[in-house]
Amino acid sequence: MSHVRLQEVRVFAPATVANVACGFDVLGLAIEQPGDEVVARLSSRPGLRIAAVTGDGGRLPLEPERNTAGVAALALLRRLGRESEGVELEIHKRMPFGSGLGSSAASAVGGAFAVNRLLGEPFPRVGLLPFAVEGEAAADGAWHADNVAPCLLGGITLIRSNVELDVAPVPIPSRLWVTVVHPDIVILTKEAREILPREVPLGTATRQTGNLGGLLCGLHASDYRLIGRSLQDLIAEPHRARLIPAFSAARDAALSAGALGFSISGAGPSVFALCEGEIAARRVAEAVAAAFAAIPLKATPYVSPVNPRGVHVLSER
Ligand code: HSE
């Protein structure tokens, strides 16, 4: 059997909705668009190099040690003892920074996944989790897999433990659609984490646990009403909502337009709704975008089912 070595791999890494309201740091889902593209190619020059970054307005560092995709790829190469392998990365940002869409996670996953594929897949997909989490942590300073895991594995993912990186897939009800609306402001995850209280009262923890359990049961049973009742965040949203102009108007608009539930996507400013069916999801997108337009704030909607496959190869040679 002959093995032809790949020279170049181009991958797509999708945006993700972290927290999904009641699962702070432990639940996330992938959507179809937007997403980043990462290219990895063999190079005759030893070591990892970032050859180009586009779509970032010149803001992302080219040093691999300071770049999320670079850190993830380096972590993988080091684990293999192959850090002197000649590899070049290109990162094409196709989603905004500080958007709550898991932009840094997508680049980190893209970097690890593309390099793993280029090297003939020494790690199984799930084995890339620690490398990608390390890459994302380089961007926001915190260790959580709720964007990285659904971006890597697709679907809706529960992180049972961020320490052990123990993750479990959650079933996707067939009529579940996701509406995400990105208002055109920037919120840095690091700052949105700093405003959260260090401690949560027992009663709040109890109610949040009930909601998370309810959401998981609702997703398992395709019980859309239970999903809707459970989409309440008592931990982060009460503190972060004020960072998003017109947040309560957007929520009222989404719920009046038929959303099952509505909250902040990740650390914001994007907001999301889960909906039953495409028609409802599109109606909700229009209503939420109109609520932002009214103040006025430009906002971009994304409507899709949950993306079941996560990061994938676009082309290779
Ligand atoms: N769980 C994280 C947070 C997601 O809410 O801060 C942001 O990347």
Residues whose N, C-alpha, C, O or C-beta is under 5 A from the ligand:
A	BS01	HSE	A18 F24 D25 D146 T189 R193 G266 A267
